[in-house]
Amino acid sequence: MVVADQPSPNARAHPYRGLSVQHVDEVPHPDFMREHLTGREVYRRTDYIALIHGEAVGLAAVARAKSDDLFVPVVDVEVWSGPDRTQFIEDPTVDVGNATALAAAAAGHGRPGVSAFVVKGRFEHINFIWEPDPVRVFVTEVTPPMPPKLLDQARQVVEFDEDMPPVDLVLDEVTFDDLAATAPSDSYLLPCRGAGTELSAKMSYLDTRPAAPDEWVMIGCERSMQFHRHFYGSEPPQVDICPKRRVESADPDGLWLIKCCMLERGLEVESNRAVVPWGANLDEVRQALRVLVGLEAPVPAG
């Protein structure tokens, strides 16, 4: 094992059994840590060691001798941070196997000037994260409901996928009120009731297939227009709600998670954007996020 002399942001033990935590009788300053750890036996899966003395904590990476034995001696030590740059945090709500949870603990409890946050969380398990720098992903959605479904799914994925770096999900929303304001009318046709939208006008719902068309403005996407043509043989005035088109039109920087009802299954990826179906399942949302953060290569939809 080659020991990194300078860790990258978001470095952590993954899985967290790679971190050993040991209480010592002296303040873990760098010289003490090197002397204490060099030649010491460690479990064969140990890559990092946190030494604790009272409230003082130090963090080091270690290289082990090549061996299949259960315990092997440390042959190299790289002290990453002494007590001045290491902080111990206790929060029993934190899943220490999850990088986003570790980063949130550091943001919520960390003190200035600290690089290494050693976190004791659920089940009294312990892990660390180094200089957390979450990957920001924008989730574009139409609201209500709040939170919107795609954002909620993305949060679920981030909470259980332990391979991901820390992720900061940011909602980019447009509301039905905003959309309706661009085309004032006494009557609107919405895709469905599910959002619980309330507008100061008559509302009809395409999924209920009203018996006859009204003089309405349709707030919907291309698929909604296809339905309307099939149901009534006509095209009403339309306010397009398509999140994909909205992002394409703005062409923003950053990473974007988008949904589109013209995609029925799978995933589309273009540059910094990943598109999932309007009715995406968690597997599709997970794949999209893993592609965006660089864990997976995109697989064509189909």
N, C-alpha and C positions, 0 to 999 in steps of 0.2 A: 504493500500500500504506500502510495506517495502522499505525503502530508502537504496540504495547501498552506503556504505561508500567509496568504491573505484570502479569506473566504469571500465569495460573491454575495451580494445582497440576497436575502431570502434563504440563505443556507440554513439547513436544519438536519437533524438526524431523521432519516427516512429509510426503514421504519424506526420508530423512536427507541427501540431496544438498543440502537447503536450508541446511545448516550448512557454513560455510567455516571452516577452521582455519588460522591464520597465526601464524608465529613472529616475534617482534619483539625489538628490541634494548633495550627498556625494560620495567620492571614495568608490567603493564597496569592502572594505576589509572584511575578513571573519567575524569578530565580528559584524560589521555593517550589513552584509547580514543576519546573524542569527536573530539579533534583529529586523530588518526591516521586515523580512518575517514571523517570528513566529506569528501565530494568524491572519495573513492577509488573507482576502478573495481572493480566486482564482477561476477561471472557473473549473468546475468539471472534465475536461479532462487535466488539467495542471499537468504535471509531473516534469517539469524543468523550471527554471527561470533564465534568463540572466539580470543582472542589469548593466546599462550603465551610466557612468558619464564622459562626454567629450570623451576622447579616452580610458578611463579605463573601463574594463569589468570584471565582475565576473560571475561565473556559479554555480548554486546550484540545487540539486534535492530536491523535497519536497514530504511530505506525507500529504494527505488530510484527514479530518475527514470523517467517513462513513456517507454518506448522498446522497439522490437523488436530492437535491436542485441544482439549476443551478450554484450557487456560494457557496463554502464551505471553512471553515477556514483551514489554514495550521497548522498541529499539530507536524510536525517534519521537520527539515531542515538539510541537509548535504551539506556543502559547498565543492564543488569539486575543484574549482580553483578560486583564486583571480586575481587581475590585472596582477601580475607577470607571471601567467601561462595561461592567457586567451587572445586571440587576436580576434578583430573584422575585418572581411574581407568583402569588397564590390566588387562584380563582377556580373553585370547584366546578364551574360551568363550562370550562374550556376543554374541548377535545384536542389533546396535544398531538394527535396524529394528523391534524388538519392544519395546513399552513395558513389558511384564511383566519381560522380561529386564533392561532398563535399571533398573527399580525394584529388582530383586533385587541387581544390582551395587551400587547405592547403599546398600541395606540391609546388604550384606555387607562393604563396604569404606569406607563414608562416615564422615566425622568430624562431630562435633557442630557446629552452627552454620552448616552449609553449606546453601545453597538450590539451587545449580546443580551438577549432576554431569555432567562431560564424560567420556564413556566411550569408550575405544579398545578395540574388540572383534575379532570374527572378521574375517579378511582385512584387518586393520588399518584397518577403517572406523571412523568416529567419529560419535557423536551425543551429545546431552545430554538430560537430563530435569530438570525443575524441581520441587522439593519433592514428590517422589513420594508419592502417597496412593492406594494400590491400592483398587479396588472389591472389597469382600468378597462372595463368592457362596458360599452353603452348598450342598453337594451331599449330598442325603440318600440313603442306600443301606443294603442288607442285606449283611452280611459273615459268613463269607468268600465269595468270594476277596478277597485283599488285594494290591494295591489293587483296589477294586471297579471294574467295567467303566465305569460312567458317570463316575466320577472320572477314570479313565485317559483316556477320550475327551475330557473337558473339558480336561484338561492338554494333550492333543495340539492341540486347537483353539486354546487360548491361545498355544501355542508358535508357530503358523504364521500366525495372523490379525493382520496388522500394523496394522489399523485400530483394534483394541481399545485402550482405556486399560489401564494395569496392573491385573491381576486377581489377587485372593488367593482361591484355592479352598480351602474348609474342609470337611472331611468330617464329616458328621453321620451316625453309623452306629448301627445296632442289629444285634446278632449273632444267629445262629440259636440259640446257647446261651441268650442273654437271652430269646428268644421261647419256647424250650422250657421254660424255668424258670417261665413263667407258667401252664403247663398240664402238670404232671408226668405222664408216661406211660411204659409199657414199650415202646410202639411209636409211631413217628412216620411220617407220609407227607409227603415233601418234593417240591417241584415237579420237581426234576431232580438229577442227580449233579454237574452242572458246577461247583458251588461247592466241592466237596471237603469238605463239612461232616462233622464227626465228633461224634456224640452218644453218651452212655452209655445207649443203648437201641437196640432194633431200628429200622432205617431202611428204608423203602421209597420208591420214586420214581414219581411220577405219570406221568412221560413214558415209563416202561417199561410202563405199563398192567398192573399185577399182575393175575393171573388172577382173584383173588377179594379182596374187601375184608377188612381185618383190623380188630381193635379199636384202631384207631390214632387219634391226634390229627393232623389235617392242619395243617401250617405252610405256609400259602399265601394266595392272594388270591382275589378274586371270580372271576377266570377259572379258577383251580384248582378252585373249588367247582363251576363250570359243567361242567368236565371230569368231576369226580367224579360229578355227577348223571347225566351222559351215560353214563359207564362202568358205574356200579353202581346207579343209580336211588335214591341215598340221599345224605344230608348228614351227614358225620362232625363231631365236635367240631373246632373250628377256632381256630387262632391266626392272625390276619390280619397279613400282612407288608407290606401296601400302603404304600409310602412316601408316596403322595399323601394317604391318609387320616390317616397319622400326623402329617404337617405340618398338615393342615387341623384336626385335633383340638387341636394345641398352639397354632396360630395365632400363630407367632412373628413378630417384626420381621425386617428384613433381606431380602436377595434370595436366592431359593431355586431351585435346579435339581433337578427331581424326575422320576422315571420312573413310568409306570403301564401295566400290560399291557392295560387296557381301551381304551387309545388305540392304534390299530393303525398309523397313519401321521400325520405332521405334528406340529403343536405346539398346545398349549393354554396360554393366558396369562390369569392372573387376578391383578390387582394386582401384588404383588411376587414372583409365582411363575410359573415356566415349566415345563410338563410335557411330556416327550417319551415316545415309546413305550418299552416295556421293551426291545425290540430296536432301539433308535434307531441310525441311522447317523450318521456324523460331520457330514453336512450339517444334520441335524435338531438335533444338539447345538450346532453352530455358530450356527444361527439362534436357538436359545433363549438362548444367551449374549449374542448381539448385541442381542436384545430387552431382556434384563435390564440391560445396561450402557448402554442408550439409543441404540444405533447404528441400530436398525431398529424399525419399527412391527410389531406382531404381525400375522400372516396366519392366518386361520382354518384349523383342521385340516380335512382332507378329501381 
